[in-house]
Amino acid sequence: MIFDTIHALLRLIHILAAVGWVGFGVFLVLFVDQAYKRLPQEKGRQFVANLFRYSKIDVAMPITSLTTTLAGILMYIYIYAQDGMDGPRIIYLSEAGSYILALGALLGIGAFGHGAGALGPRTKRYLELANAAGDNPSEEQAAQMDAQYADIARHSNISVIMMVLALVLMASARYA
Ligand code: HEM
């Protein structure tokens, strides 16, 4: 009984954090980036710089991605420790479902690694540039911010593709 409750709690934490993580990522790629591209360049730059400087999205992304990944890994350990695995198969899933879940987990870990290793440092650099430039960036500062943002946008696309694939695989595993 207590074990079911721990499993259910980990699962709830995992899903809530995943909703936040994937949601922020999709929001940035589909909406923020569209607004950036459609606004006149200076306004777009200001919009994105203010979003990054004042919204704490640079804190929310690492927290939600770490929580999703840790809760997912803990669940695997937990299922294994409760004799819930038969080789690579999770006993309450089919063999195909177990592989689908494992592939989702690998993509999720990939998205986490990519976020920590590629997006995190780039966002930090963008924030340094935006904070140094303040509300009136010089031409050189503006060019640096634009280049840094373009790099972040490219990497965000990669991240979101991995996250959404992980989500689709994880959510379909039990039906396979
Ligand atoms: C973008 C990353 C991820 C997303 C969006 C995501 C999403 C989900 C969702 C929606 C479920 C519920 C599926 C269902 O019950 O039908 C789930 C379950 C699960 N996830 Fe993830 N996940 C991600 C990453 C990970 C990672 C990195 C791991 C582990 C290394 C992991 C391990 C698990 C496990 C073990 C379950 C099954 C829980 C159970 O059957 O009780 N997930 N995930």
Boltz pocket constraint, residues with backbone or C-beta under 6 A from the ligand:
constraints:
  - pocket:
      binder: B
      contacts: [[A, 7], [A, 11], [A, 14], [A, 15], [A, 18], [A, 19], [A, 22], [A, 68], [A, 69], [A, 71], [A, 72], [A, 73], [A, 75], [A, 76], [A, 101], [A, 104], [A, 105], [A, 106], [A, 107], [A, 108], [A, 109], [A, 111], [A, 162], [A, 163], [A, 164], [A, 166], [A, 167], [A, 170], [A, 171], [A, 172], [A, 173], [A, 174]]
      max_distance: 6.0
